[in-house]
């Protein structure tokens, strides 16, 4: 099982992760990030475009169902929009964090 841990380099963990992007809007964006961080090794999140509210999420494969459940709850609140799973961009050797 792949997890995002201190046991191996972060880049290696992230390459083994499922990859999602979503637009995160409104004042509850900080709440979303805080909630995600309460789950140990659930995902690594990062802002790609602050003005557009575009975030990327590297999700531990074994925790995908939990991640999607959390994200659906925030979609219902109007905080998360356009959640989509994409090909993990870090599998492209020209990409980096």
Secondary structure, 3 states (H helix, E strand, C coil): CCCCCCCCCHHHHHHCCEEEEEEECCCCHHHHHHHHHHCCCCEEEEEEECCCCEEEEEECHHHHHHHHHHHHHHHHCCCEEEEEEECCHHHCCCCCC
